[in-house]
Amino acid sequence: MKKNICVYCGASEGTRSEYKDYAYQLGKTLAEQSRNLVYGGGNRGLMGIIANSVLEHGGEVIGIIPERLVKAETAHKGITQLEIVQDMHQRKARMSELADGFIAMPGGTGTLEELYEVWTGAQIGYHKKPVSLFNISGFYNPMISFLKHSVQEGFIRESFYETLIVTDNPLSLLEQMDNYFPKNLERWVKQ
């Protein structure tokens, strides 16, 4: 079982109530399965909802936040552990170090940047951890179409594309992450 699950998600709630509902549900599921949440340390939007849900259901939450956002008063001060780092680069590195797997929920440019960096890291061989999209209400459908287009155009290998776990069900998502095994990535790490 993947113990520390890193969740990337928006500091906004989005326009659909399903985003909030599923953030709450995922937090509840993590806590019920004795998994720890690793996330960006914020108190707003989907970030705040999932952290509060994990805590409400008896789970542990580790937040990693840069100093600049602490000064902007967006840090969640009620979580199990809050680590303050210098910048976004350190934040991402620390979250990746702590995580056994990664979930991208709906979010903006920061969520997308975090997702692509960690997924690229898997492709190159920096880690062998599962990377997934929690595709609530089809949020990621346009991106999935683009990724498939990139496969067809020869820019993403199909075997690598298939390493990305995509589902809209939190139980299935965590089960697939637990059963994840990286495929055919050796070409990027030959000596």
C-alpha positions in Angstrom: 0.0 0.0 0.0 1.2 3.5 -0.9 1.4 5.3 2.4 2.2 8.9 1.6 0.0 10.2 -1.2 0.9 13.5 -2.7 -2.2 15.4 -4.0 -1.8 18.4 -6.4 -4.9 20.5 -6.6 -6.2 24.0 -6.8 -6.1 26.8 -4.2 -9.5 27.6 -5.6 -12.7 25.6 -5.4 -13.6 25.7 -9.1 -17.0 26.3 -10.4 -18.6 22.8 -9.9 -19.7 21.5 -6.5 -18.4 18.1 -7.5 -14.8 19.3 -7.2 -15.3 20.1 -3.5 -17.4 17.0 -2.9 -14.7 14.7 -4.4 -11.9 16.5 -2.6 -13.7 15.8 0.6 -14.3 12.2 -0.4 -10.7 11.6 -1.4 -9.5 13.0 1.9 -11.9 10.8 3.8 -10.8 7.7 1.8 -7.1 8.5 2.5 -7.7 8.7 6.2 -9.9 5.6 6.3 -7.1 3.7 4.5 -4.5 5.0 6.9 -2.7 6.9 4.2 -1.0 10.3 4.8 -1.8 13.3 2.7 1.3 15.2 1.4 0.2 18.5 -0.3 1.1 22.1 -0.8 0.2 23.3 2.8 -2.6 25.7 1.8 -5.8 26.5 3.7 -7.9 27.6 0.7 -9.7 25.9 -2.2 -9.5 22.2 -2.9 -6.2 22.2 -0.9 -8.0 23.3 2.2 -10.9 20.9 1.7 -8.9 17.8 1.2 -6.6 18.6 4.2 -9.5 19.3 6.5 -11.3 16.1 5.4 -8.2 14.0 6.1 -7.9 15.6 9.6 -11.6 15.3 10.3 -11.4 11.5 9.6 -8.4 11.0 11.8 -5.7 11.0 9.2 -2.3 12.8 9.1 -1.5 15.8 6.8 1.9 17.0 5.8 2.0 20.4 4.1 5.0 21.8 2.3 4.7 25.6 1.6 7.1 28.3 0.5 7.8 31.3 2.7 6.1 33.7 0.3 2.8 31.9 0.7 3.1 31.8 4.5 3.5 35.6 4.4 0.4 35.8 2.2 -1.4 34.0 5.0 -2.4 31.0 2.9 -0.7 28.4 5.2 -2.9 25.8 6.9 -1.8 26.1 10.5 -4.0 23.2 11.8 -2.4 20.3 10.0 -0.2 17.6 11.4 3.1 18.9 10.1 3.8 22.1 8.2 7.2 22.5 6.6 8.2 25.9 5.4 10.7 26.0 2.5 12.4 28.8 0.6 10.7 28.5 -2.8 8.5 26.5 -5.2 11.4 24.4 -6.4 12.1 23.2 -2.9 8.4 22.6 -2.3 8.1 20.3 -5.3 11.3 18.5 -4.5 10.2 17.9 -0.8 6.7 16.8 -1.8 8.2 14.3 -4.3 10.7 13.0 -1.8 8.0 12.3 0.8 5.4 10.8 -1.6 4.9 7.2 -2.5 2.5 8.2 -5.3 0.9 11.3 -6.9 -2.6 12.4 -7.7 -3.6 15.5 -9.7 -7.0 16.8 -8.9 -8.6 19.7 -10.8 -6.4 22.8 -10.5 -4.7 25.6 -12.4 -1.2 26.2 -13.8 0.5 25.2 -10.6 -1.2 21.8 -10.5 -0.5 21.2 -14.2 3.2 22.2 -13.7 3.5 19.8 -10.7 1.8 17.0 -12.6 4.0 17.3 -15.7 7.2 17.6 -13.7 6.6 14.5 -11.7 5.3 12.5 -14.6 8.3 13.5 -16.7 10.5 12.4 -13.8 9.0 8.9 -14.0 9.7 8.8 -17.8 13.3 9.7 -17.4 13.8 7.3 -14.5 14.1 9.6 -11.5 11.4 7.7 -9.7 9.1 4.7 -10.2 6.1 6.1 -8.3 2.6 6.1 -9.8 1.2 9.3 -11.3 -2.5 9.7 -11.7 -5.3 12.1 -12.7 -8.4 12.2 -10.5 -10.7 13.1 -13.5 -13.6 14.6 -11.6 -16.5 15.5 -13.9 -14.3 15.0 -16.9 -12.1 17.9 -15.9 -9.0 16.4 -17.6 -10.8 15.1 -20.7 -9.4 17.9 -23.0 -5.9 17.3 -21.7 -6.3 13.5 -22.2 -7.3 14.1 -25.8 -4.2 16.3 -26.3 -1.9 13.6 -24.8 -3.4 11.0 -27.1 -2.8 13.4 -30.0 0.8 13.7 -28.9 1.1 9.9 -28.9 -0.4 9.8 -32.4 2.0 12.5 -33.6 5.0 10.6 -32.2 6.0 12.9 -29.3 4.9 10.7 -26.4 5.5 6.9 -26.4 2.3 5.0 -26.0 3.9 2.8 -23.3 4.7 5.9 -21.3 1.3 7.4 -21.8 -0.2 4.2 -20.4 1.6 4.7 -17.1 -0.7 7.6 -16.3 -3.6 6.4 -14.2 -6.9 8.1 -15.0 -10.2 7.6 -13.1 -13.0 9.5 -11.5 -13.3 7.0 -8.5 -11.2 7.5 -5.4 -11.2 3.9 -4.4 -10.3 2.7 -7.9 -7.6 5.4 -8.1 -5.8 4.3 -4.9 -6.1 0.6 -5.8 -4.6 1.2 -9.3 -1.8 3.2 -7.6 -1.1 0.3 -5.3 -0.9 -2.1 -8.2 1.2 0.2 -10.4 4.3 -1.1 -12.1 6.3 1.1 -14.4 6.6 -0.2 -18.0 9.3 0.0 -20.6 11.1 3.1 -19.4 14.7 1.9 -19.6 15.5 3.6 -22.8 15.8 6.9 -21.0 18.3 5.7 -18.4 20.8 3.7 -20.5 24.5 4.2 -19.5 
